[in-house]
Amino acid sequence: MTDVRTALREAAARFGFSATARLDAELLLAHALGITRERLLLTIGDQPVPPGFAELVERRAAHEPVAYITGTRAFWTIDLAVGPGALVPRADSETLIEAAVDHFAGTPGPARILDLGTGPGTLLLAALAQWPGASGLGVDASAAALDQARGNAQALGMATRAAFRLGDWGAGLAERFDLILANPPYIATDTDLPHEVRGYEPAQALFAGVDGLDDYRRIAPQLPALLAPGGVSCIEIGWDQGAAVPALLAGQGLSATVRRDLAGQDRCVVATAEPGG
């Protein structure tokens, strides 16, 4: 019988396409055992190899995202249920929440939050966890993603604070918001992506035209009317869009600065209204 350490080592060896092969194997084994990864690592010598682990390894070996296999992904201070039809939350996107925390430092924080392209509720629910007195709205063009978002809000006890609607970015919204978060598609259509991304995650949440800027061109003109006085918009960008996206926002009378992620790459544009604008 294969012991658990050998099973982990053999599984990780099959995930050579992943930069986090060992972590992937540990997450899958913990999921198969019905325990947390932390618990697995503390008790690894006492754990058996459950029968279901082999099937999970096969799915990951076919490049299926770990979050789709386990059905969950940690983000900021919350755990989100995630499945096909919605973009898998990435740690890089936490840069947007960090930027918002810095903007509202020393204040009560935002009262109303808008999340454009909310997916499974990732940014909105993380922000609501950060500011318990806030409420917000998540907008997405995918009904499947919104179903996941509503389920996550319910599971996190935020159903009365988070509303979700099917929509085209900020079109049709008359309200102003203290914090606007957005993680739009920003990948050029001819970009070569790993199979676990292109083969599994929804294309409409990834690709944005030949230069990856199509959705920023739609969102930028909407922002001035949606931002409340003193409010801020934190928008995720691709690593090579740190000049193009701020220029689009400046064209709408917004002041924009770029914030880098933990890897040192441009990741977030922080936009505010120009004084007197």
SEGUVEX-322529 format. One record per residue (C-alpha): residue number from 1; x, y, z; residue in three letters. Coordinates in steps of 0.02 Angstrom, whole numbers. Example, Ala and Ser with C-alpha at 12.3 -4.5 7.8 and 13.67 -1.06 7.14 Angstrom:
2
<pt num="1" u="615" v="-225" w="390" residu="ALA"/>
<pt num="2" u="684" v="-53" w="357" residu="SER"/>
//
This chain:
277
<pt num="1" u="0" v="0" w="0" residu="MET"/>
<pt num="2" u="68" v="172" w="-48" residu="THR"/>
<pt num="3" u="102" v="283" w="102" residu="ASP"/>
<pt num="4" u="40" v="461" w="102" residu="VAL"/>
<pt num="5" u="210" v="543" w="77" residu="ARG"/>
<pt num="6" u="245" v="436" w="-74" residu="THR"/>
<pt num="7" u="72" v="473" w="-144" residu="ALA"/>
<pt num="8" u="103" v="659" w="-127" residu="LEU"/>
<pt num="9" u="274" v="647" w="-208" residu="ARG"/>
<pt num="10" u="207" v="545" w="-355" residu="GLU"/>
<pt num="11" u="60" v="663" w="-379" residu="ALA"/>
<pt num="12" u="170" v="817" w="-379" residu="ALA"/>
<pt num="13" u="284" v="735" w="-507" residu="ALA"/>
<pt num="14" u="136" v="723" w="-626" residu="ARG"/>
<pt num="15" u="98" v="908" w="-607" residu="PHE"/>
<pt num="16" u="259" v="968" w="-687" residu="GLY"/>
<pt num="17" u="161" v="1098" w="-787" residu="PHE"/>
<pt num="18" u="115" v="1187" w="-624" residu="SER"/>
<pt num="19" u="226" v="1309" w="-531" residu="ALA"/>
<pt num="20" u="146" v="1247" w="-370" residu="THR"/>
<pt num="21" u="148" v="1060" w="-400" residu="ALA"/>
<pt num="22" u="177" v="1006" w="-220" residu="ARG"/>
<pt num="23" u="47" v="1129" w="-154" residu="LEU"/>
<pt num="24" u="-78" v="1065" w="-282" residu="ASP"/>
<pt num="25" u="-51" v="887" w="-224" residu="ALA"/>
<pt num="26" u="-71" v="935" w="-41" residu="GLU"/>
<pt num="27" u="-232" v="1031" w="-74" residu="LEU"/>
<pt num="28" u="-305" v="884" w="-170" residu="LEU"/>
<pt num="29" u="-258" v="759" w="-36" residu="LEU"/>
<pt num="30" u="-329" v="868" w="102" residu="ALA"/>
<pt num="31" u="-489" v="886" w="1" residu="HIS"/>
<pt num="32" u="-500" v="697" w="-23" residu="ALA"/>
<pt num="33" u="-478" v="674" w="165" residu="LEU"/>
<pt num="34" u="-604" v="810" w="208" residu="GLY"/>
<pt num="35" u="-479" v="910" w="311" residu="ILE"/>
<pt num="36" u="-384" v="1072" w="289" residu="THR"/>
<pt num="37" u="-210" v="1075" w="214" residu="ARG"/>
<pt num="38" u="-144" v="1140" w="379" residu="GLU"/>
<pt num="39" u="-219" v="990" w="469" residu="ARG"/>
<pt num="40" u="-145" v="874" w="338" residu="LEU"/>
<pt num="41" u="30" v="943" w="363" residu="LEU"/>
<pt num="42" u="17" v="927" w="552" residu="LEU"/>
<pt num="43" u="-44" v="746" w="546" residu="THR"/>
<pt num="44" u="32" v="684" w="384" residu="ILE"/>
<pt num="45" u="112" v="531" w="463" residu="GLY"/>
<pt num="46" u="-57" v="472" w="527" residu="ASP"/>
<pt num="47" u="-157" v="496" w="367" residu="GLN"/>
<pt num="48" u="-206" v="359" w="245" residu="PRO"/>
<pt num="49" u="-216" v="382" w="57" residu="VAL"/>
<pt num="50" u="-404" v="393" w="26" residu="PRO"/>
<pt num="51" u="-477" v="299" w="-123" residu="PRO"/>
<pt num="52" u="-539" v="460" w="-205" residu="GLY"/>
<pt num="53" u="-367" v="540" w="-213" residu="PHE"/>
<pt num="54" u="-316" v="449" w="-373" residu="ALA"/>
<pt num="55" u="-464" v="521" w="-469" residu="GLU"/>
<pt num="56" u="-423" v="697" w="-411" residu="LEU"/>
<pt num="57" u="-243" v="674" w="-468" residu="VAL"/>
<pt num="58" u="-303" v="620" w="-640" residu="GLU"/>
<pt num="59" u="-410" v="776" w="-656" residu="ARG"/>
<pt num="60" u="-266" v="889" w="-608" residu="ARG"/>
<pt num="61" u="-149" v="795" w="-724" residu="ALA"/>
<pt num="62" u="-271" v="843" w="-863" residu="ALA"/>
<pt num="63" u="-236" v="1025" w="-813" residu="HIS"/>
<pt num="64" u="-405" v="1057" w="-730" residu="GLU"/>
<pt num="65" u="-385" v="1202" w="-606" residu="PRO"/>
<pt num="66" u="-367" v="1147" w="-425" residu="VAL"/>
<pt num="67" u="-505" v="1268" w="-374" residu="ALA"/>
<pt num="68" u="-628" v="1183" w="-492" residu="TYR"/>
<pt num="69" u="-580" v="1012" w="-423" residu="ILE"/>
<pt num="70" u="-596" v="1059" w="-240" residu="THR"/>
<pt num="71" u="-736" v="1183" w="-270" residu="GLY"/>
<pt num="72" u="-657" v="1316" w="-162" residu="THR"/>
<pt num="73" u="-523" v="1451" w="-163" residu="ARG"/>
<pt num="74" u="-459" v="1560" w="-22" residu="ALA"/>
<pt num="75" u="-453" v="1747" w="-60" residu="PHE"/>
<pt num="76" u="-407" v="1889" w="58" residu="TRP"/>
<pt num="77" u="-491" v="1838" w="222" residu="THR"/>
<pt num="78" u="-631" v="1731" w="149" residu="ILE"/>
<pt num="79" u="-656" v="1563" w="65" residu="ASP"/>
<pt num="80" u="-757" v="1562" w="-96" residu="LEU"/>
<pt num="81" u="-848" v="1420" w="-182" residu="ALA"/>
<pt num="82" u="-788" v="1416" w="-362" residu="VAL"/>
<pt num="83" u="-837" v="1313" w="-512" residu="GLY"/>
<pt num="84" u="-841" v="1311" w="-702" residu="PRO"/>
<pt num="85" u="-919" v="1467" w="-775" residu="GLY"/>
<pt num="86" u="-827" v="1590" w="-663" residu="ALA"/>
<pt num="87" u="-648" v="1651" w="-660" residu="LEU"/>
<pt num="88" u="-540" v="1570" w="-526" residu="VAL"/>
<pt num="89" u="-489" v="1703" w="-397" residu="PRO"/>
<pt num="90" u="-303" v="1745" w="-404" residu="ARG"/>
<pt num="91" u="-195" v="1806" w="-262" residu="ALA"/>
<pt num="92" u="-134" v="1948" w="-375" residu="ASP"/>
<pt num="93" u="-310" v="2022" w="-368" residu="SER"/>
<pt num="94" u="-288" v="2053" w="-181" residu="GLU"/>
<pt num="95" u="-183" v="2202" w="-238" residu="THR"/>
<pt num="96" u="-348" v="2292" w="-272" residu="LEU"/>
<pt num="97" u="-410" v="2266" w="-95" residu="ILE"/>
<pt num="98" u="-241" v="2322" w="-26" residu="GLU"/>
<pt num="99" u="-253" v="2482" w="-129" residu="ALA"/>
<pt num="100" u="-428" v="2515" w="-64" residu="ALA"/>
<pt num="101" u="-373" v="2485" w="116" residu="VAL"/>
<pt num="102" u="-235" v="2614" w="94" residu="ASP"/>
<pt num="103" u="-353" v="2740" w="15" residu="HIS"/>
<pt num="104" u="-478" v="2730" w="159" residu="PHE"/>
<pt num="105" u="-348" v="2718" w="298" residu="ALA"/>
<pt num="106" u="-398" v="2828" w="445" residu="GLY"/>
<pt num="107" u="-580" v="2839" w="388" residu="THR"/>
<pt num="108" u="-734" v="2734" w="424" residu="PRO"/>
<pt num="109" u="-711" v="2658" w="251" residu="GLY"/>
<pt num="110" u="-830" v="2648" w="104" residu="PRO"/>
<pt num="111" u="-1016" v="2638" w="133" residu="ALA"/>
<pt num="112" u="-1063" v="2579" w="-41" residu="ARG"/>
<pt num="113" u="-956" v="2465" w="-151" residu="ILE"/>
<pt num="114" u="-975" v="2418" w="-334" residu="LEU"/>
<pt num="115" u="-889" v="2267" w="-409" residu="ASP"/>
<pt num="116" u="-889" v="2265" w="-599" residu="LEU"/>
<pt num="117" u="-861" v="2090" w="-668" residu="GLY"/>
<pt num="118" u="-890" v="2012" w="-497" residu="THR"/>
<pt num="119" u="-873" v="1831" w="-552" residu="GLY"/>
<pt num="120" u="-906" v="1721" w="-399" residu="PRO"/>
<pt num="121" u="-915" v="1880" w="-293" residu="GLY"/>
<pt num="122" u="-727" v="1884" w="-264" residu="THR"/>
<pt num="123" u="-686" v="2069" w="-242" residu="LEU"/>
<pt num="124" u="-855" v="2126" w="-175" residu="LEU"/>
<pt num="125" u="-865" v="1995" w="-38" residu="LEU"/>
<pt num="126" u="-683" v="2021" w="11" residu="ALA"/>
<pt num="127" u="-717" v="2207" w="27" residu="ALA"/>
<pt num="128" u="-875" v="2178" w="128" residu="LEU"/>
<pt num="129" u="-774" v="2065" w="245" residu="ALA"/>
<pt num="130" u="-647" v="2206" w="263" residu="GLN"/>
<pt num="131" u="-780" v="2338" w="300" residu="TRP"/>
<pt num="132" u="-924" v="2257" w="398" residu="PRO"/>
<pt num="133" u="-1027" v="2417" w="391" residu="GLY"/>
<pt num="134" u="-1029" v="2424" w="202" residu="ALA"/>
<pt num="135" u="-1150" v="2356" w="74" residu="SER"/>
<pt num="136" u="-1124" v="2331" w="-111" residu="GLY"/>
<pt num="137" u="-1175" v="2278" w="-284" residu="LEU"/>
<pt num="138" u="-1092" v="2152" w="-397" residu="GLY"/>
<pt num="139" u="-1121" v="2158" w="-585" residu="VAL"/>
<pt num="140" u="-1077" v="2023" w="-710" residu="ASP"/>
<pt num="141" u="-1128" v="1972" w="-886" residu="ALA"/>
<pt num="142" u="-1128" v="1788" w="-837" residu="SER"/>
<pt num="143" u="-1281" v="1713" w="-753" residu="ALA"/>
<pt num="144" u="-1178" v="1562" w="-701" residu="ALA"/>
<pt num="145" u="-1051" v="1671" w="-612" residu="ALA"/>
<pt num="146" u="-1188" v="1769" w="-525" residu="LEU"/>
<pt num="147" u="-1265" v="1608" w="-459" residu="ASP"/>
<pt num="148" u="-1098" v="1568" w="-379" residu="GLN"/>
<pt num="149" u="-1084" v="1745" w="-310" residu="ALA"/>
<pt num="150" u="-1255" v="1735" w="-228" residu="ARG"/>
<pt num="151" u="-1212" v="1567" w="-152" residu="GLY"/>
<pt num="152" u="-1050" v="1636" w="-83" residu="ASN"/>
<pt num="153" u="-1137" v="1788" w="-9" residu="ALA"/>
<pt num="154" u="-1261" v="1673" w="77" residu="GLN"/>
<pt num="155" u="-1126" v="1557" w="144" residu="ALA"/>
<pt num="156" u="-1027" v="1705" w="212" residu="LEU"/>
<pt num="157" u="-1178" v="1782" w="297" residu="GLY"/>
<pt num="158" u="-1176" v="1932" w="180" residu="MET"/>
<pt num="159" u="-1336" v="1902" w="83" residu="ALA"/>
<pt num="160" u="-1420" v="2056" w="157" residu="THR"/>
<pt num="161" u="-1270" v="2166" w="117" residu="ARG"/>
<pt num="162" u="-1228" v="2106" w="-59" residu="ALA"/>
<pt num="163" u="-1341" v="2120" w="-210" residu="ALA"/>
<pt num="164" u="-1301" v="2052" w="-382" residu="PHE"/>
<pt num="165" u="-1367" v="2092" w="-554" residu="ARG"/>
<pt num="166" u="-1340" v="2040" w="-733" residu="LEU"/>
<pt num="167" u="-1270" v="2187" w="-828" residu="GLY"/>
<pt num="168" u="-1150" v="2266" w="-950" residu="ASP"/>
<pt num="169" u="-1019" v="2342" w="-835" residu="TRP"/>
<pt num="170" u="-1090" v="2503" w="-761" residu="GLY"/>
<pt num="171" u="-1222" v="2534" w="-894" residu="ALA"/>
<pt num="172" u="-1389" v="2586" w="-822" residu="GLY"/>
<pt num="173" u="-1325" v="2619" w="-646" residu="LEU"/>
<pt num="174" u="-1379" v="2787" w="-575" residu="ALA"/>
<pt num="175" u="-1301" v="2769" w="-403" residu="GLU"/>
<pt num="176" u="-1132" v="2834" w="-347" residu="ARG"/>
<pt num="177" u="-1012" v="2722" w="-253" residu="PHE"/>
<pt num="178" u="-871" v="2756" w="-130" residu="ASP"/>
<pt num="179" u="-769" v="2609" w="-194" residu="LEU"/>
<pt num="180" u="-774" v="2535" w="-368" residu="ILE"/>
<pt num="181" u="-680" v="2373" w="-397" residu="LEU"/>
<pt num="182" u="-657" v="2293" w="-567" residu="ALA"/>
<pt num="183" u="-564" v="2145" w="-638" residu="ASN"/>
<pt num="184" u="-612" v="2151" w="-821" residu="PRO"/>
<pt num="185" u="-545" v="2037" w="-958" residu="PRO"/>
<pt num="186" u="-376" v="2105" w="-1011" residu="TYR"/>
<pt num="187" u="-290" v="1970" w="-1113" residu="ILE"/>
<pt num="188" u="-262" v="1994" w="-1300" residu="ALA"/>
<pt num="189" u="-355" v="1863" w="-1400" residu="THR"/>
<pt num="190" u="-199" v="1787" w="-1479" residu="ASP"/>
<pt num="191" u="-106" v="1766" w="-1313" residu="THR"/>
<pt num="192" u="-39" v="1592" w="-1280" residu="ASP"/>
<pt num="193" u="-110" v="1537" w="-1112" residu="LEU"/>
<pt num="194" u="-83" v="1380" w="-1009" residu="PRO"/>
<pt num="195" u="-209" v="1243" w="-1047" residu="HIS"/>
<pt num="196" u="-278" v="1250" w="-870" residu="GLU"/>
<pt num="197" u="-333" v="1429" w="-907" residu="VAL"/>
<pt num="198" u="-383" v="1427" w="-1090" residu="ARG"/>
<pt num="199" u="-457" v="1252" w="-1082" residu="GLY"/>
<pt num="200" u="-563" v="1275" w="-926" residu="TYR"/>
<pt num="201" u="-597" v="1455" w="-875" residu="GLU"/>
<pt num="202" u="-729" v="1557" w="-968" residu="PRO"/>
<pt num="203" u="-659" v="1648" w="-1119" residu="ALA"/>
<pt num="204" u="-774" v="1797" w="-1092" residu="GLN"/>
<pt num="205" u="-687" v="1829" w="-925" residu="ALA"/>
<pt num="206" u="-513" v="1821" w="-1002" residu="LEU"/>
<pt num="207" u="-503" v="1898" w="-1175" residu="PHE"/>
<pt num="208" u="-530" v="2079" w="-1226" residu="ALA"/>
<pt num="209" u="-489" v="2105" w="-1409" residu="GLY"/>
<pt num="210" u="-328" v="2115" w="-1505" residu="VAL"/>
<pt num="211" u="-240" v="2226" w="-1377" residu="ASP"/>
<pt num="212" u="-331" v="2170" w="-1219" residu="GLY"/>
<pt num="213" u="-404" v="2345" w="-1192" residu="LEU"/>
<pt num="214" u="-580" v="2328" w="-1262" residu="ASP"/>
<pt num="215" u="-668" v="2322" w="-1094" residu="ASP"/>
<pt num="216" u="-566" v="2463" w="-1018" residu="TYR"/>
<pt num="217" u="-626" v="2571" w="-1162" residu="ARG"/>
<pt num="218" u="-804" v="2532" w="-1111" residu="ARG"/>
<pt num="219" u="-780" v="2551" w="-924" residu="ILE"/>
<pt num="220" u="-677" v="2712" w="-922" residu="ALA"/>
<pt num="221" u="-817" v="2828" w="-983" residu="PRO"/>
<pt num="222" u="-936" v="2756" w="-853" residu="GLN"/>
<pt num="223" u="-827" v="2785" w="-700" residu="LEU"/>
<pt num="224" u="-842" v="2974" w="-673" residu="PRO"/>
<pt num="225" u="-1030" v="2964" w="-652" residu="ALA"/>
<pt num="226" u="-1017" v="2813" w="-537" residu="LEU"/>
<pt num="227" u="-883" v="2878" w="-417" residu="LEU"/>
<pt num="228" u="-945" v="2967" w="-261" residu="ALA"/>
<pt num="229" u="-848" v="3120" w="-199" residu="PRO"/>
<pt num="230" u="-691" v="3058" w="-113" residu="GLY"/>
<pt num="231" u="-715" v="2887" w="-188" residu="GLY"/>
<pt num="232" u="-590" v="2776" w="-275" residu="VAL"/>
<pt num="233" u="-589" v="2648" w="-413" residu="SER"/>
<pt num="234" u="-465" v="2504" w="-405" residu="CYS"/>
<pt num="235" u="-450" v="2414" w="-572" residu="ILE"/>
<pt num="236" u="-347" v="2261" w="-611" residu="GLU"/>
<pt num="237" u="-233" v="2268" w="-763" residu="ILE"/>
<pt num="238" u="-111" v="2157" w="-854" residu="GLY"/>
<pt num="239" u="74" v="2176" w="-818" residu="TRP"/>
<pt num="240" u="102" v="2271" w="-981" residu="ASP"/>
<pt num="241" u="-47" v="2391" w="-968" residu="GLN"/>
<pt num="242" u="23" v="2511" w="-840" residu="GLY"/>
<pt num="243" u="29" v="2654" w="-966" residu="ALA"/>
<pt num="244" u="-120" v="2618" w="-1079" residu="ALA"/>
<pt num="245" u="-256" v="2601" w="-946" residu="VAL"/>
<pt num="246" u="-209" v="2757" w="-846" residu="PRO"/>
<pt num="247" u="-210" v="2852" w="-1011" residu="ALA"/>
<pt num="248" u="-388" v="2794" w="-1046" residu="LEU"/>
<pt num="249" u="-442" v="2850" w="-872" residu="LEU"/>
<pt num="250" u="-352" v="3017" w="-886" residu="ALA"/>
<pt num="251" u="-451" v="3047" w="-1044" residu="GLY"/>
<pt num="252" u="-608" v="3040" w="-936" residu="GLN"/>
<pt num="253" u="-543" v="3169" w="-812" residu="GLY"/>
<pt num="254" u="-483" v="3043" w="-683" residu="LEU"/>
<pt num="255" u="-316" v="3044" w="-592" residu="SER"/>
<pt num="256" u="-237" v="2872" w="-606" residu="ALA"/>
<pt num="257" u="-86" v="2790" w="-525" residu="THR"/>
<pt num="258" u="-19" v="2614" w="-542" residu="VAL"/>
<pt num="259" u="8" v="2492" w="-400" residu="ARG"/>
<pt num="260" u="117" v="2338" w="-414" residu="ARG"/>
<pt num="261" u="83" v="2163" w="-349" residu="ASP"/>
<pt num="262" u="196" v="2060" w="-236" residu="LEU"/>
<pt num="263" u="294" v="2002" w="-388" residu="ALA"/>
<pt num="264" u="334" v="2182" w="-431" residu="GLY"/>
<pt num="265" u="224" v="2186" w="-587" residu="GLN"/>
<pt num="266" u="98" v="2322" w="-628" residu="ASP"/>
<pt num="267" u="-69" v="2252" w="-568" residu="ARG"/>
<pt num="268" u="-191" v="2388" w="-513" residu="CYS"/>
<pt num="269" u="-239" v="2560" w="-572" residu="VAL"/>
<pt num="270" u="-303" v="2672" w="-432" residu="VAL"/>
<pt num="271" u="-417" v="2807" w="-503" residu="ALA"/>
<pt num="272" u="-495" v="2957" w="-418" residu="THR"/>
<pt num="273" u="-584" v="3112" w="-480" residu="ALA"/>
<pt num="274" u="-475" v="3261" w="-516" residu="GLU"/>
<pt num="275" u="-497" v="3402" w="-389" residu="PRO"/>
<pt num="276" u="-639" v="3510" w="-450" residu="GLY"/>
<pt num="277" u="-690" v="3377" w="-576" residu="GLY"/>
//
